[in-house]
Amino acid sequence: MVSPTSADLVDPLGLDEVVIVAPMATYGGAPATGLSRLERVLRRWMTRTLDAEEHLLRAAGTRVVRIEPGAEELAVMGFNFMDVARRPATLDVSLRTAPDRVRRALDRSTTA
């Protein structure tokens, strides 16, 4: 895996706007304890990769909207973000937090 989103692949298309849903990245980081600290190491790498892809898109004049999980979603996902048993709880939290998260992502995209 080279990129958690492959957002760099749309750069040559010259798009006006790109919306990136990146469950493997986390804008601003998030606290962690126990095994979640190991997960955050991987997540930081994925976030930095997405940061570079976003920079590439913005440099080409593309508006970028990034939607990523926050601390609350990460806490429910746990250290194994592929754990099938946690999907229902993760979905419940995401349905509650998504409207505000999307609104903040849109606000950030207009100021960045």
DODREN-801558 format. One line per 2 residues: number of its first residue (from 1); their letters; for each residue x, y, z of C-alpha. Coordinates in steps of 0.1 Angstrom, whole numbers, plus 5000, padded with zeros to 4 digits. Layout:
<recs>
NUM = a = X/Y/Z  ...
</recs>
This chain:
<recs>
1 = mv = 5000/5000/5000  5015/5033/4989
3 = sp = 4986/5056/4999  4956/5053/5022
5 = ts = 4934/5072/4997  4952/5074/4964
7 = ad = 4942/5110/4962  4973/5118/4942
9 = lv = 4959/5098/4913  4933/5125/4906
11 = dp = 4958/5154/4905  4964/5151/4867
13 = lg = 4926/5154/4861  4926/5192/4870
15 = ld = 4895/5189/4892  4880/5220/4909
17 = ev = 4872/5201/4941  4880/5167/4956
19 = vi = 4863/5152/4987  4885/5127/5005
21 = va = 4869/5103/5030  4900/5090/5049
23 = pm = 4891/5066/5078  4928/5056/5080
25 = at = 4940/5092/5087  4932/5116/5115
27 = yg = 4933/5154/5112  4951/5169/5142
29 = ga = 4959/5135/5158  4942/5119/5187
31 = pa = 4952/5107/5221  4959/5070/5226
33 = tg = 4967/5045/5254  4978/5009/5254
35 = ls = 4978/4991/5220  4961/5021/5204
37 = rl = 4996/5038/5206  5008/5013/5180
39 = er = 4978/5019/5158  4986/5057/5160
41 = vl = 5021/5051/5146  5006/5036/5114
43 = rr = 4978/5062/5114  5004/5091/5116
45 = wm = 5022/5077/5085  4989/5075/5066
47 = tr = 4980/5110/5077  5014/5124/5065
49 = tl = 5009/5106/5032  4975/5122/5028
51 = da = 4989/5156/5038  5014/5153/5010
53 = ee = 4986/5143/4985  4964/5172/4997
55 = hl = 4993/5196/4993  4998/5184/4957
57 = lr = 4961/5189/4949  4960/5223/4965
59 = aa = 4991/5234/4946  4972/5226/4914
61 = gt = 4944/5248/4925  4920/5221/4936
63 = rv = 4898/5226/4967  4902/5197/4990
65 = vr = 4877/5186/5016  4890/5159/5040
67 = ie = 4867/5139/5062  4885/5118/5089
69 = pg = 4876/5102/5122  4883/5121/5154
71 = ae = 4891/5110/5189  4855/5097/5196
73 = el = 4854/5075/5165  4889/5063/5171
75 = av = 4881/5053/5207  4852/5032/5195
77 = mg = 4873/5016/5167  4900/5005/5191
79 = fn = 4935/4996/5182  4924/4972/5154
81 = fm = 4905/4994/5130  4896/4964/5110
83 = dv = 4878/4946/5139  4844/4935/5125
85 = ar = 4829/4932/5160  4834/4969/5165
87 = rp = 4816/4980/5132  4781/4984/5147
89 = at = 4794/5007/5175  4816/5026/5151
91 = ld = 4787/5031/5127  4765/5044/5156
93 = vs = 4791/5069/5166  4799/5080/5131
95 = lr = 4762/5086/5123  4760/5109/5153
97 = ta = 4793/5127/5147  4793/5129/5108
99 = pd = 4772/5160/5103  4795/5182/5125
101 = rv = 4826/5165/5112  4816/5172/5076
103 = rr = 4807/5208/5084  4841/5214/5100
105 = al = 4858/5198/5070  4840/5221/5047
107 = dr = 4849/5251/5068  4886/5240/5068
109 = st = 4886/5236/5031  4876/5272/5025
111 = ta = 4902/5286/5048  4932/5264/5038
</recs>
